[in-house]
Amino acid sequence: MTTAPQHPSEGTRRHRPAPVIAGAARTLAAAGVTSARAEAELLAAYVLEVPRGRLALADGFTDEQLDGYRALVARRSRREPLQYLTGTAGFRHLELAVGPGVFVPRPETELLAGWGVDQARQVARPGGERTGGRPEPLVVDLCSGSGAIALSVASEVPQARVVAVERSPEALSWLRRNAAGRAAAGDRPIEVVAADATHPALLDELTGRVDVLLCNPPYVPLAVAVPPEVADHDPAEAVFGGADGLDVIRRVIDRAGFLLRPGGVLGIEHDDSHGVVLPGLLTADGRYVAIVDHRDLADRPRFVTASRLADRPPPGAAATWQTGSS
């Protein structure tokens, strides 16, 4: 028996990825997107539903996929965040849902999250030098946003009890969505608290009990110019921290002094202009020691860490801080 040869219809015609991606990269570069080629490839991988590393092996775009891809490239060329277009942001070992109303987590914040993971593991370690071993480290993440830091700790330190605090209703919806997703994936559920991180009675029930307190607050000074992705899309309340960028940070330092147990540790991300002033604020507070400012992979001051003293020292008592990378 013979059959007639089969020909693909016009709608199933495939367009080779390489020239399409090259054109998209040129469009993005002309729009001022810094990593134009990489982002063109990421959008292509998203549309084609293949890993970025397998684009060369992909069948190519159908007409419908090509239209969708070009629409996404056009939106990105108007500086809509890449993560809003794909609906996810990678952070350490997680893929988090993000979109309008929530701050997109940045790669540099992975350093603070990693430090927090290490600190929680030290607390949980049997015979750990800080506590003699605690079966359930208590970790608090203030200004949690999408939950990137809190969910990373919960995923990587399953012994930990993690409390995530966020006040924005829009961000809370993303935080709860991500928390539910990670719990469904098998991680220990985190506790989500709808509250202002600067409230003087925040988490009163945890006073003197917190082992690790982490915070990526709004810290950009108002006068600083930010990229269109930030200015036009990230929530302003998650970006700007007042005239000097320290409005929220000052209050977090004060509240952390009450929440941390003696020997508990604090980590706060900050603007690269705060590398000296923020350690100075911690020193002046008088409740912290072992104050260290850490640099990011671009060698910019990025986050500060400190340990809670057992008691406030007498007025004029010496306290020191240092800079470092770990």
Contacts in CASP RR format, 6 or more apart in sequence:
PFRMAT RR
TARGET T0000
AUTHOR 0000-0000-0000
METHOD contacts of the structure
MODEL  1
MTTAPQHPSEGTRRHRPAPVIAGAARTLAAAGVTSARAEAELLAAYVLEV
PRGRLALADGFTDEQLDGYRALVARRSRREPLQYLTGTAGFRHLELAVGP
GVFVPRPETELLAGWGVDQARQVARPGGERTGGRPEPLVVDLCSGSGAIA
LSVASEVPQARVVAVERSPEALSWLRRNAAGRAAAGDRPIEVVAADATHP
ALLDELTGRVDVLLCNPPYVPLAVAVPPEVADHDPAEAVFGGADGLDVIR
RVIDRAGFLLRPGGVLGIEHDDSHGVVLPGLLTADGRYVAIVDHRDLADR
PRFVTASRLADRPPPGAAATWQTGSS
10 63 0 8 1.000
11 62 0 8 1.000
11 63 0 8 1.000
11 64 0 8 1.000
12 62 0 8 1.000
13 62 0 8 1.000
13 63 0 8 1.000
14 59 0 8 1.000
14 60 0 8 1.000
14 61 0 8 1.000
14 62 0 8 1.000
15 60 0 8 1.000
15 61 0 8 1.000
15 62 0 8 1.000
15 63 0 8 1.000
15 66 0 8 1.000
16 60 0 8 1.000
17 44 0 8 1.000
17 48 0 8 1.000
17 55 0 8 1.000
17 56 0 8 1.000
17 58 0 8 1.000
17 60 0 8 1.000
17 61 0 8 1.000
18 56 0 8 1.000
20 44 0 8 1.000
20 61 0 8 1.000
20 66 0 8 1.000
20 69 0 8 1.000
21 37 0 8 1.000
21 40 0 8 1.000
21 41 0 8 1.000
21 44 0 8 1.000
21 55 0 8 1.000
22 40 0 8 1.000
23 40 0 8 1.000
24 40 0 8 1.000
24 43 0 8 1.000
24 44 0 8 1.000
24 69 0 8 1.000
24 70 0 8 1.000
24 73 0 8 1.000
25 36 0 8 1.000
25 37 0 8 1.000
25 39 0 8 1.000
25 40 0 8 1.000
26 36 0 8 1.000
27 73 0 8 1.000
27 74 0 8 1.000
27 77 0 8 1.000
28 36 0 8 1.000
28 39 0 8 1.000
28 40 0 8 1.000
28 73 0 8 1.000
28 76 0 8 1.000
28 77 0 8 1.000
29 36 0 8 1.000
29 37 0 8 1.000
30 77 0 8 1.000
31 76 0 8 1.000
31 77 0 8 1.000
31 78 0 8 1.000
31 79 0 8 1.000
32 79 0 8 1.000
33 39 0 8 1.000
33 76 0 8 1.000
33 77 0 8 1.000
33 79 0 8 1.000
39 76 0 8 1.000
39 82 0 8 1.000
40 73 0 8 1.000
41 52 0 8 1.000
41 55 0 8 1.000
42 52 0 8 1.000
42 82 0 8 1.000
42 86 0 8 1.000
43 69 0 8 1.000
43 72 0 8 1.000
43 73 0 8 1.000
43 76 0 8 1.000
43 82 0 8 1.000
43 85 0 8 1.000
43 86 0 8 1.000
44 52 0 8 1.000
44 55 0 8 1.000
44 61 0 8 1.000
44 69 0 8 1.000
45 51 0 8 1.000
45 52 0 8 1.000
45 53 0 8 1.000
45 54 0 8 1.000
45 55 0 8 1.000
46 72 0 8 1.000
46 85 0 8 1.000
46 86 0 8 1.000
47 61 0 8 1.000
47 65 0 8 1.000
47 68 0 8 1.000
47 69 0 8 1.000
47 72 0 8 1.000
48 55 0 8 1.000
48 58 0 8 1.000
48 59 0 8 1.000
48 60 0 8 1.000
48 61 0 8 1.000
48 65 0 8 1.000
50 57 0 8 1.000
50 58 0 8 1.000
61 69 0 8 1.000
72 85 0 8 1.000
75 85 0 8 1.000
76 82 0 8 1.000
76 85 0 8 1.000
79 227 0 8 1.000
79 228 0 8 1.000
79 229 0 8 1.000
79 232 0 8 1.000
79 233 0 8 1.000
80 229 0 8 1.000
80 233 0 8 1.000
81 99 0 8 1.000
81 104 0 8 1.000
81 229 0 8 1.000
81 233 0 8 1.000
81 234 0 8 1.000
83 89 0 8 1.000
83 98 0 8 1.000
83 99 0 8 1.000
83 104 0 8 1.000
84 98 0 8 1.000
84 99 0 8 1.000
84 100 0 8 1.000
84 104 0 8 1.000
84 233 0 8 1.000
87 97 0 8 1.000
87 98 0 8 1.000
87 99 0 8 1.000
88 95 0 8 1.000
88 96 0 8 1.000
88 97 0 8 1.000
88 98 0 8 1.000
89 95 0 8 1.000
89 96 0 8 1.000
89 98 0 8 1.000
89 104 0 8 1.000
89 105 0 8 1.000
89 146 0 8 1.000
89 148 0 8 1.000
90 96 0 8 1.000
90 105 0 8 1.000
91 105 0 8 1.000
91 109 0 8 1.000
91 110 0 8 1.000
91 113 0 8 1.000
91 146 0 8 1.000
91 148 0 8 1.000
91 152 0 8 1.000
92 110 0 8 1.000
92 113 0 8 1.000
92 114 0 8 1.000
92 148 0 8 1.000
92 152 0 8 1.000
92 156 0 8 1.000
93 152 0 8 1.000
93 155 0 8 1.000
93 156 0 8 1.000
94 148 0 8 1.000
94 151 0 8 1.000
94 152 0 8 1.000
94 155 0 8 1.000
94 182 0 8 1.000
96 105 0 8 1.000
96 146 0 8 1.000
96 147 0 8 1.000
96 148 0 8 1.000
96 151 0 8 1.000
96 174 0 8 1.000
96 178 0 8 1.000
97 146 0 8 1.000
97 174 0 8 1.000
97 177 0 8 1.000
97 178 0 8 1.000
98 104 0 8 1.000
98 105 0 8 1.000
98 146 0 8 1.000
98 174 0 8 1.000
99 174 0 8 1.000
100 170 0 8 1.000
100 233 0 8 1.000
101 168 0 8 1.000
101 170 0 8 1.000
101 171 0 8 1.000
101 174 0 8 1.000
101 235 0 8 1.000
102 145 0 8 1.000
102 146 0 8 1.000
102 168 0 8 1.000
102 170 0 8 1.000
102 171 0 8 1.000
102 174 0 8 1.000
102 175 0 8 1.000
102 235 0 8 1.000
102 238 0 8 1.000
103 145 0 8 1.000
103 146 0 8 1.000
103 171 0 8 1.000
103 234 0 8 1.000
103 235 0 8 1.000
103 238 0 8 1.000
103 239 0 8 1.000
104 146 0 8 1.000
104 229 0 8 1.000
104 234 0 8 1.000
105 146 0 8 1.000
105 147 0 8 1.000
105 148 0 8 1.000
108 269 0 8 1.000
108 296 0 8 1.000
108 297 0 8 1.000
108 298 0 8 1.000
108 302 0 8 1.000
109 148 0 8 1.000
109 149 0 8 1.000
109 216 0 8 1.000
109 269 0 8 1.000
110 152 0 8 1.000
111 294 0 8 1.000
111 296 0 8 1.000
111 297 0 8 1.000
111 302 0 8 1.000
111 303 0 8 1.000
112 149 0 8 1.000
112 214 0 8 1.000
112 216 0 8 1.000
112 267 0 8 1.000
112 268 0 8 1.000
112 269 0 8 1.000
112 302 0 8 1.000
112 303 0 8 1.000
113 148 0 8 1.000
113 149 0 8 1.000
113 152 0 8 1.000
113 153 0 8 1.000
113 214 0 8 1.000
114 152 0 8 1.000
114 156 0 8 1.000
115 267 0 8 1.000
115 294 0 8 1.000
115 303 0 8 1.000
115 305 0 8 1.000
116 139 0 8 1.000
116 149 0 8 1.000
116 153 0 8 1.000
116 212 0 8 1.000
116 214 0 8 1.000
116 265 0 8 1.000
116 267 0 8 1.000
117 152 0 8 1.000
117 153 0 8 1.000
117 156 0 8 1.000
117 157 0 8 1.000
119 211 0 8 1.000
119 212 0 8 1.000
119 265 0 8 1.000
120 137 0 8 1.000
120 139 0 8 1.000
120 153 0 8 1.000
120 157 0 8 1.000
120 159 0 8 1.000
120 160 0 8 1.000
120 211 0 8 1.000
120 212 0 8 1.000
121 156 0 8 1.000
121 157 0 8 1.000
122 128 0 8 1.000
122 129 0 8 1.000
122 130 0 8 1.000
123 130 0 8 1.000
123 131 0 8 1.000
123 133 0 8 1.000
123 134 0 8 1.000
123 137 0 8 1.000
123 211 0 8 1.000
123 212 0 8 1.000
124 133 0 8 1.000
124 134 0 8 1.000
124 135 0 8 1.000
124 136 0 8 1.000
124 137 0 8 1.000
124 157 0 8 1.000
124 159 0 8 1.000
124 160 0 8 1.000
125 133 0 8 1.000
126 132 0 8 1.000
126 133 0 8 1.000
127 133 0 8 1.000
130 263 0 8 1.000
130 264 0 8 1.000
131 211 0 8 1.000
134 211 0 8 1.000
135 159 0 8 1.000
136 159 0 8 1.000
136 160 0 8 1.000
136 161 0 8 1.000
137 157 0 8 1.000
137 159 0 8 1.000
137 160 0 8 1.000
137 161 0 8 1.000
137 211 0 8 1.000
137 212 0 8 1.000
138 160 0 8 1.000
138 161 0 8 1.000
138 163 0 8 1.000
138 206 0 8 1.000
138 209 0 8 1.000
138 210 0 8 1.000
138 211 0 8 1.000
138 212 0 8 1.000
139 150 0 8 1.000
139 153 0 8 1.000
139 157 0 8 1.000
139 160 0 8 1.000
139 161 0 8 1.000
139 162 0 8 1.000
139 163 0 8 1.000
139 210 0 8 1.000
139 211 0 8 1.000
139 212 0 8 1.000
139 213 0 8 1.000
139 214 0 8 1.000
140 162 0 8 1.000
140 163 0 8 1.000
140 164 0 8 1.000
140 165 0 8 1.000
140 203 0 8 1.000
140 206 0 8 1.000
140 210 0 8 1.000
140 212 0 8 1.000
140 213 0 8 1.000
140 214 0 8 1.000
140 259 0 8 1.000
141 147 0 8 1.000
141 149 0 8 1.000
141 150 0 8 1.000
141 153 0 8 1.000
141 162 0 8 1.000
141 163 0 8 1.000
141 164 0 8 1.000
141 165 0 8 1.000
141 214 0 8 1.000
141 215 0 8 1.000
142 165 0 8 1.000
142 197 0 8 1.000
142 213 0 8 1.000
142 214 0 8 1.000
142 215 0 8 1.000
142 217 0 8 1.000
142 252 0 8 1.000
143 165 0 8 1.000
143 166 0 8 1.000
143 197 0 8 1.000
143 215 0 8 1.000
143 216 0 8 1.000
143 217 0 8 1.000
143 218 0 8 1.000
143 238 0 8 1.000
143 248 0 8 1.000
143 252 0 8 1.000
144 150 0 8 1.000
144 164 0 8 1.000
144 165 0 8 1.000
144 166 0 8 1.000
144 171 0 8 1.000
144 175 0 8 1.000
144 192 0 8 1.000
145 164 0 8 1.000
145 166 0 8 1.000
145 168 0 8 1.000
145 171 0 8 1.000
145 174 0 8 1.000
145 175 0 8 1.000
145 238 0 8 1.000
146 171 0 8 1.000
146 174 0 8 1.000
146 175 0 8 1.000
146 178 0 8 1.000
147 164 0 8 1.000
147 166 0 8 1.000
147 174 0 8 1.000
147 175 0 8 1.000
147 178 0 8 1.000
147 179 0 8 1.000
147 190 0 8 1.000
148 216 0 8 1.000
149 214 0 8 1.000
149 216 0 8 1.000
150 162 0 8 1.000
150 163 0 8 1.000
150 164 0 8 1.000
150 179 0 8 1.000
150 190 0 8 1.000
150 214 0 8 1.000
151 162 0 8 1.000
151 164 0 8 1.000
151 178 0 8 1.000
151 179 0 8 1.000
151 182 0 8 1.000
151 187 0 8 1.000
151 190 0 8 1.000
153 160 0 8 1.000
153 162 0 8 1.000
153 212 0 8 1.000
153 214 0 8 1.000
154 160 0 8 1.000
154 162 0 8 1.000
154 182 0 8 1.000
154 187 0 8 1.000
154 188 0 8 1.000
154 189 0 8 1.000
154 190 0 8 1.000
155 182 0 8 1.000
155 187 0 8 1.000
158 187 0 8 1.000
158 188 0 8 1.000
160 188 0 8 1.000
161 191 0 8 1.000
162 188 0 8 1.000
162 190 0 8 1.000
162 191 0 8 1.000
163 190 0 8 1.000
163 191 0 8 1.000
163 193 0 8 1.000
163 203 0 8 1.000
163 206 0 8 1.000
164 175 0 8 1.000
164 179 0 8 1.000
164 190 0 8 1.000
164 191 0 8 1.000
164 192 0 8 1.000
164 193 0 8 1.000
165 193 0 8 1.000
165 195 0 8 1.000
165 197 0 8 1.000
165 202 0 8 1.000
165 203 0 8 1.000
166 172 0 8 1.000
166 175 0 8 1.000
166 192 0 8 1.000
166 193 0 8 1.000
166 194 0 8 1.000
166 195 0 8 1.000
167 194 0 8 1.000
167 195 0 8 1.000
167 196 0 8 1.000
167 197 0 8 1.000
168 235 0 8 1.000
168 237 0 8 1.000
168 238 0 8 1.000
169 194 0 8 1.000
170 235 0 8 1.000
171 235 0 8 1.000
171 238 0 8 1.000
172 192 0 8 1.000
172 194 0 8 1.000
175 192 0 8 1.000
176 192 0 8 1.000
179 189 0 8 1.000
179 190 0 8 1.000
179 192 0 8 1.000
182 189 0 8 1.000
182 190 0 8 1.000
183 189 0 8 1.000
183 190 0 8 1.000
193 203 0 8 1.000
195 202 0 8 1.000
195 203 0 8 1.000
196 202 0 8 1.000
197 215 0 8 1.000
197 217 0 8 1.000
197 248 0 8 1.000
197 251 0 8 1.000
197 252 0 8 1.000
197 255 0 8 1.000
198 248 0 8 1.000
198 251 0 8 1.000
198 252 0 8 1.000
198 255 0 8 1.000
199 255 0 8 1.000
200 255 0 8 1.000
202 255 0 8 1.000
202 259 0 8 1.000
203 210 0 8 1.000
203 259 0 8 1.000
206 259 0 8 1.000
207 258 0 8 1.000
207 259 0 8 1.000
208 258 0 8 1.000
208 259 0 8 1.000
208 260 0 8 1.000
208 261 0 8 1.000
208 262 0 8 1.000
209 259 0 8 1.000
209 261 0 8 1.000
210 256 0 8 1.000
210 259 0 8 1.000
210 260 0 8 1.000
210 261 0 8 1.000
210 264 0 8 1.000
211 260 0 8 1.000
211 261 0 8 1.000
211 264 0 8 1.000
211 265 0 8 1.000
212 264 0 8 1.000
212 265 0 8 1.000
213 256 0 8 1.000
213 259 0 8 1.000
213 260 0 8 1.000
213 264 0 8 1.000
213 265 0 8 1.000
213 266 0 8 1.000
213 267 0 8 1.000
214 266 0 8 1.000
214 267 0 8 1.000
214 268 0 8 1.000
215 249 0 8 1.000
215 252 0 8 1.000
215 256 0 8 1.000
215 266 0 8 1.000
215 267 0 8 1.000
215 268 0 8 1.000
215 269 0 8 1.000
216 268 0 8 1.000
216 269 0 8 1.000
217 241 0 8 1.000
217 248 0 8 1.000
217 249 0 8 1.000
217 252 0 8 1.000
217 268 0 8 1.000
217 269 0 8 1.000
218 237 0 8 1.000
218 238 0 8 1.000
218 239 0 8 1.000
218 240 0 8 1.000
218 241 0 8 1.000
218 242 0 8 1.000
218 245 0 8 1.000
218 247 0 8 1.000
218 248 0 8 1.000
219 241 0 8 1.000
219 245 0 8 1.000
219 246 0 8 1.000
219 248 0 8 1.000
219 249 0 8 1.000
219 269 0 8 1.000
219 270 0 8 1.000
219 271 0 8 1.000
219 274 0 8 1.000
220 226 0 8 1.000
220 239 0 8 1.000
220 240 0 8 1.000
220 241 0 8 1.000
220 245 0 8 1.000
220 271 0 8 1.000
221 240 0 8 1.000
221 241 0 8 1.000
221 242 0 8 1.000
221 243 0 8 1.000
221 244 0 8 1.000
221 245 0 8 1.000
221 271 0 8 1.000
221 273 0 8 1.000
222 240 0 8 1.000
222 241 0 8 1.000
222 242 0 8 1.000
222 243 0 8 1.000
222 245 0 8 1.000
223 243 0 8 1.000
224 271 0 8 1.000
226 239 0 8 1.000
230 239 0 8 1.000
241 247 0 8 1.000
241 248 0 8 1.000
241 249 0 8 1.000
244 277 0 8 1.000
245 271 0 8 1.000
245 274 0 8 1.000
246 274 0 8 1.000
246 277 0 8 1.000
246 278 0 8 1.000
246 281 0 8 1.000
249 268 0 8 1.000
249 270 0 8 1.000
249 274 0 8 1.000
249 278 0 8 1.000
249 281 0 8 1.000
250 281 0 8 1.000
252 268 0 8 1.000
253 266 0 8 1.000
253 268 0 8 1.000
253 281 0 8 1.000
253 282 0 8 1.000
253 285 0 8 1.000
254 285 0 8 1.000
256 266 0 8 1.000
256 308 0 8 1.000
257 266 0 8 1.000
257 285 0 8 1.000
257 287 0 8 1.000
257 288 0 8 1.000
257 308 0 8 1.000
260 266 0 8 1.000
260 308 0 8 1.000
261 308 0 8 1.000
262 308 0 8 1.000
262 309 0 8 1.000
262 310 0 8 1.000
262 311 0 8 1.000
263 307 0 8 1.000
263 308 0 8 1.000
263 309 0 8 1.000
263 310 0 8 1.000
264 307 0 8 1.000
264 308 0 8 1.000
265 305 0 8 1.000
265 306 0 8 1.000
265 307 0 8 1.000
265 308 0 8 1.000
266 282 0 8 1.000
266 288 0 8 1.000
266 305 0 8 1.000
266 306 0 8 1.000
266 307 0 8 1.000
266 308 0 8 1.000
267 303 0 8 1.000
267 304 0 8 1.000
267 305 0 8 1.000
267 306 0 8 1.000
268 278 0 8 1.000
268 303 0 8 1.000
268 304 0 8 1.000
268 305 0 8 1.000
269 302 0 8 1.000
269 303 0 8 1.000
270 278 0 8 1.000
270 301 0 8 1.000
270 302 0 8 1.000
270 303 0 8 1.000
270 304 0 8 1.000
272 300 0 8 1.000
272 301 0 8 1.000
272 302 0 8 1.000
274 301 0 8 1.000
274 304 0 8 1.000
275 293 0 8 1.000
275 301 0 8 1.000
275 304 0 8 1.000
275 323 0 8 1.000
276 293 0 8 1.000
276 301 0 8 1.000
278 293 0 8 1.000
278 304 0 8 1.000
279 291 0 8 1.000
279 292 0 8 1.000
279 293 0 8 1.000
279 304 0 8 1.000
279 321 0 8 1.000
279 323 0 8 1.000
280 291 0 8 1.000
280 321 0 8 1.000
282 288 0 8 1.000
282 291 0 8 1.000
282 304 0 8 1.000
282 306 0 8 1.000
282 321 0 8 1.000
283 291 0 8 1.000
283 319 0 8 1.000
283 320 0 8 1.000
283 321 0 8 1.000
286 309 0 8 1.000
286 312 0 8 1.000
286 313 0 8 1.000
286 317 0 8 1.000
286 319 0 8 1.000
287 308 0 8 1.000
287 309 0 8 1.000
287 312 0 8 1.000
288 306 0 8 1.000
288 307 0 8 1.000
288 308 0 8 1.000
288 309 0 8 1.000
288 319 0 8 1.000
289 306 0 8 1.000
289 307 0 8 1.000
289 309 0 8 1.000
289 319 0 8 1.000
290 305 0 8 1.000
290 306 0 8 1.000
290 307 0 8 1.000
291 304 0 8 1.000
291 305 0 8 1.000
291 306 0 8 1.000
291 319 0 8 1.000
291 320 0 8 1.000
291 321 0 8 1.000
291 322 0 8 1.000
292 304 0 8 1.000
292 305 0 8 1.000
292 306 0 8 1.000
292 321 0 8 1.000
292 322 0 8 1.000
292 323 0 8 1.000
292 324 0 8 1.000
293 301 0 8 1.000
293 303 0 8 1.000
293 304 0 8 1.000
293 321 0 8 1.000
293 322 0 8 1.000
293 323 0 8 1.000
293 324 0 8 1.000
294 301 0 8 1.000
294 302 0 8 1.000
294 303 0 8 1.000
294 304 0 8 1.000
294 305 0 8 1.000
294 324 0 8 1.000
294 325 0 8 1.000
294 326 0 8 1.000
295 301 0 8 1.000
295 302 0 8 1.000
295 323 0 8 1.000
295 324 0 8 1.000
295 325 0 8 1.000
296 302 0 8 1.000
301 323 0 8 1.000
306 321 0 8 1.000
313 319 0 8 1.000
END
